Amino acid sequence: MVRNIYFESYGCPSNRSDLEIMLSCLRDAGFKLTSDVGSADVVLINTCVVKKPTEDRMLNRLRYFKSLGKPVIVAGCLPKVDLQAVRSILGEGFVALDPQSIDKVVYAVEKVQTSGETLIFSEEPPVKPDLNKFRLNPVVEVVQVAEGCVGACTYCCVRFARGRLRSFPLESILNRIEKAVKEGVKEVWLTAQDLGAYGLDLGLELTDLLEGIRGIEGDFFVRLGMINPIWFRRILDKLEKAIKNDERIFRFLHIPVQSGDDKVLRDMNRGYTAGEFKSIVTHLREDIPRLSISTDVICGFPSETEEAFKRTLKLIEDVKPDFLNVSRFFPRPGTPLWKEKTLPHKIVKERSKALTELHRKLSYERNRSWVGWEGEILVDEKGKDRSWVGRNFAYKPIVVQSDDELLGETLRVKVVDARSTYLKARIVG
């Protein structure tokens, strides 16, 4: 009889939210969650395939679990994006569970020990905010507000797993947040494949959701997830107003640009220009002081010339994002670029290194401006050894040292030093 479930999870906040729902289903059904794979009766792996190196890691984990002879449930995006790769490793003894079927995880456990390959796929996700969750971090509630997207980026395979946009009801999301806050949550993450698209299918906008959250009582912060630049044409002024009217919303926005070259952006089917992105960031920073900006760039896109890459470097130098995620282009299964000839590995590696080094310098310069700042942080993460990581109003990671248990505590600190990726502070009250 199955008793112990070992789990691993990778990828985005939506994947984390899916995992917490699955873990709650398993615990409610009487299963025990274990961190010891050796004692597990079943392995649950929640996968990510947004990048090829990540997918390679997923496949290596499957090979390891296969070598242990453990029944495996493969959840997340991998099964719908590259089911053949899963089959080639696990043979017939596995269950595949897509992101729209996470509420069926208990059934998956039953099937994985009694039959061969089983695919549990659905075109219609459950209303995820209505489902119970087993919160991995008692301070943070990850609320998925929508499934899927309306985009068709030529490099992206995640849309094959997550499907077209389905926004979850406003009332369900607000009820989830209110319940989490009553249970002691201090930080709420609003997440989706593209948060800016929330409500398009319901006749709503993201700012309608933020207005609803404003009416929820409690001491908590809200972190906004990724918003693609195209949506700022509709919500820029209203989003600025929402952030300024509710001090509980972190002054932080994740706006992925992907390239500083307009031709590359057209080839990516992104729907905006580099100039439009720069204008959005400039406008936001002028209106919201100390706003932190995060963005993403893909290096080595097939049509990225040397001049195109230089334009990307120039854009990043001009914008000076606080956070930058640099990815190297890899063709992904099922996309229009799946069979496209790629740039030489050496060139892509050099461009990635150059962009990373530029950002390290720029982010250090921006972080230095925070030295001497004194204010409150919410501790939302345990660091290494005696360290704790907190976030201030601009979602800047600030590290403090203490032997005390500080998770969920609000501290008054003074920033005493800066690094390229975080700030160091001492507790002053």
N, C-alpha and C positions, 0 to 999 in steps of 0.2 A: 504493500500500500504506500502511495506517495505521501510523504510527510514534509520533507525539507526541499525548499526551493532556493537555488542559488541564482543571483541576478547580476547582470552588468548592464550599464546604459551609457550611451554616447550621444553626442550631438547637441542640438539646439534646446532652448527652454521648452519648446512644445514637446520634444521628446521626453524631457524631464517630467513635465506635467503628465504625459501619457503613462510614464513609468509609475508615478505615484498613484494614479488611478488603478493600474494593474495590481500593484502591491496591496492596495486596500481590498480589492476583490479577493485576492489570495488569502489575506489574513482573515477576512470575514468568513471565508469558506473553511477555515481551520488549518490552513497550511502554515508551516513555520519558515520564516525567511532566514537564510544562513549566509555567512560570509566565507564559509569553508566549502569550496567546490567539491572536495573529496567526500564530504558527508552528504552531499546533495543527491536527491532522487531524480530531480529534473533541473535543467539549466534554462534560464530565461535570459536571452540577450536582446536588448533593445538597440537596434542598429542605426547607423547614419551612413549616407553615401554621397553627401554633398561634394566631397572631393575624392579623387581616386586614391590618394594615400590613406584616407580614412576608410574607404571600402576595402583596401588591401589589408588594413588592420583587422577589420571585421572578419574577413575570410580567414585570416591567420588564427583568430580566436575560435572560429568554427572548427578548424583543423585540430586545434588543441582539445576542444570538447569532444570531438569525434574520437581522438586518441584515448580519452578517458572512458569511452563507452557510455557516455551519459545521454539520455534522451534530451533533445534540444528543441526549444520553442524560439523561433526567429521572428522577433517583432520589429517594429520600426519601418524604415523606408527601403531597406535592402530587398525584401521579398518581391515587391512590385517592380523594382528597378532592374534587378538582375537575379531572377529566380533560378536561372540555369546555373549560375555560379554556386548558389546554395546547394542545388541538387548534386553538382559535381563533387562536392565535398562530403555532404551528409548522406547521400544516397536517398533511400526512401523513408528512413526513420526520423522524420522531423515534422513539426507543425509550423506553418508560416502564418503570421498574424499581422494584418496591415493596420495602419493607424486609425482606420475607421472601425476597427473591430476589437478594440482593447477591452471592451466590457465583456468579451467572450473568452477571457484568458483562463478562467476556471475550466471551461469546456475544452480549451486547448490542452490543459494539463491532463485531462481525462483521455483525450485522443492520442497524445504523444506516446503513451505506453501501451495502447491497445491496437494501433493500426499503423499502416505505413504513412506515406506522405499525405498530409492534410492541409488544404489551403483554406484559411478562414478570411475571406476578402469580402468587403462590403463597399457599395458606392455611396452609402449614406451613414455618416458618423453619428454616434449618439450625441446628445447635448452634453458635452463634456463638463461644463460648470455645474451640472446637476448631479454628477457622480461623486461618490465619496473618494477621499484621497488619504494616503499614508504619507504625511509630510516628512521629507528627509531632513529638512532644516526647519526647526520649529518656528523660526523667525520669519521665514520667507514663504509666501504663497504664490505659486506660479499659476496664473489664470489664463488659459488659452481661450481667446475671445472669438476665434474663427478658425476654420479648417480650410486649407487650400488657398489659391490665389487666382487673380484674373490675368496674370502676365503670361508671356510666352517667350521668355529669354532663351536665346538660342543655345546657351551653354548649360542650362539647368535641367537636371533630371528629377529633382525633388517633386516637381509638380505632377509627375506620373504616379507618385506614391500618395500625395496629399490631395490631389484632385482639384476641381474648380472650387471657387470661393463658396463657403457656407458660413455665414456669420451666425453666432449663437445669440439667442434672445437677450435683450438688454436686461430684463428682469432676472434671468438666471445668473448672469454675470454679477449683477449688483448683490443678489442674495448670497452668492459664493463669497464675495469680498466681505460683506457684513458678517457672515458666519466666521470667516477666518480671523477677522479682527477681534471678534468676541472670544475666540480661542487663543488669543495672545500673539497673533501675527503682527509684525511691525513693518514689514516691507512687502508690497504687492507688486509682482511683475505682470504687466499686461503683455501677452505674447500672441503671435500669429505668424504665418509665413510672410505676411505683409500687413502690419498693423494699420497702415494708412488706408487700406481697402475696407476696413471694418464697416459694415452697415450698408455697403453698396446694394446688396441684395435684399435689404430690409427697408430701404428708404431712409436710412440713418447715416450719420457720420461719426467718426471717432470722437469728435468734440461733444456729441450728444452723450456718449458713454462717460466722458470726463465730467460733464455736468451732473450726471447721475451719481458718480462717485463723490462729487463735492458734497452731496447731501448725506453721505454716510458719516456718522459720528465715530470718533476714535482717534487714537494717537498712532498714526501709521504714515508711511511714505509710499508713493506710487512711482514705479519705473516704467517708462514707455519703451516698447520694443521697436524693432526695425520698421521704419517708414520710408518707402521709396520716394524719390524726389518728385515723381509725377503728381503725387497727391497734394503737394503743397500748393498747387494751383487752386485747389478747392478749399483748403483748410488753413492756409498760412496764418492769416490774421486771427481767425477764431482759435487756432491752437496756441498762438502767442498769448491771447487773452486768457485762455483756460489755465495755462501754466502760471501766469502772473496772478490770477485770482485765487489759486489754491497753493499755498506754501507747502503742502504735502506732496506735490508733484516734483520729483527731482528735476533740477535744471540740467537735463541730459537728454540728448536726442541722437539716435542712431540713424544716419542717412547715408546709405551705401551709394557711392558714385561709380565704382568699378573701373572707370577709365577717365583720363583727362582729354581724350581725343574724340571729337564728334563723329568721325567716320567709324571708329571702333564702337562707339556707343550705338550707332545705327546698326552695325553688324551684330551687335549683341541684342538688338531689338529692345532697348531700354526706354525709349520714348521721351528723352530729354537731352539737353546739351550740357557740356561742361560749364559753360557760362551760366546757365540756369541754376545748376547746383551751387556754384560760387555765389550767385546773387542771393539764393535762399539762405545760405550760411551767414553771409554778411548781414542781411536783414535781421536774422534771428539774433545774432550777437549784439547788434546795435540796440535791439529792443529788450533783450534779456541779459543783463550783465552777468558775467561769470558763467555763462552757459557752456557746458561741456559738449563737444561734438565728437561722435564716433563715426568712422566711415570704413568702407571696404574697397580694395582694389584687386583686380585680377591681372597678374603679369603674364605676358607671353600669349595673349589671345592671337589666333592665327593671322589676323590682319593688322596686328600691332607692329608698325615700322619703328625704326629708331627714333624718327621725329615724333611719332605718336607717343612713344614712351617718354620722351623729353617733355611733351606737353603734360603728361601725367605728373611727372616730377615737379613741373612748374606749378600745377594746380595745387598739389599737396603743400608746396612751399608757401604759396599764397594763402591757403586756407588754414594751415597749421592746426590740423585736427588734434584733439586731446588723445584719442585712441584710433589706431589704424590696424585693420586686419588685412594682411597681405597674403594672397593666395596665388599659386601658380596654376596656369590653365592646364587642364587635362580633359580630353574628350570624354563625355559621359554617355552611357548607353541610351539609345533612343532619341538623342537630340539631333538637330540638323548638322551638328559638327562632329558626330560620332566617328565618321570616317575621314574627317578633314586632316590634311597634312599639318603637323605641328611645327613650331619653331624649334631650332636646335636647343637641346637641353642646356648647354653651356650659356647661351644667350639668356634664356629664361631665368636661370639661376643667378646670373650677374645682375639682371634687372631687379629681381626680387631682393637681392642683397643691397643694391643701391637704394631702393625705396625704403627698406627697413632701416638702414643707417640714417637716411634723411629724417625719417619719422622719429627715431630715437633722439636725434639732436633737437628737433623741433619740440617734441613733447617734454624733454628736459627743460627747455627754455620756458615753456608755458608753466610747468610745475614749479619752477623757481619763483614765479610770481606769487605763489601761495605761501612761501616761507615767511613766518611771522604772523600768519592768519590765526586767529583764535575764535573758536566757535564750537558748536555741538556736532557730534557724529553719532550715528547709530551703528553699533557693532553687529555685523551680520555674518561674520565668518571667523573661524579659528585658523590662525596662521601656524607657522612652524615654531616649535619649542614654546617659549613664553609669549609669543606674539598674538595679537588679535587685529583683525582688519575691520575698520569701520568706514562708513560713507558719510560725507557731508552733504549739504544741500545741492551741490553740483555733481554728486555721485563720484567724487574723487576718492580712490582707495587710500586710506590713511592708516598706517600701521602704528600700534602702540604696544608697549611691553607691560605685562602684568601677570602675577601668579594667580589672580582671582579669576573666577568664572564670569566672563563679561558678555557672552552671547545674548543679544537682545537688549543690552544696556545702552542708555544714552549718556554719553560722556562729554564733558567740556575739555577740549584739548588745545594745544598750541603747536602749530607746525614748526619744526626745527630744522628739517632737512628735506631735500628733494632728490628723487631718482627719476629716471625716464618713465617708469611704469607705476610709481606710487610715491606717496609722501610719508615722512616719518614725523611723529608727534609725541609730545609728552602730555600726560594727563594733568590738568590744572584744577579740576573740580568735578 
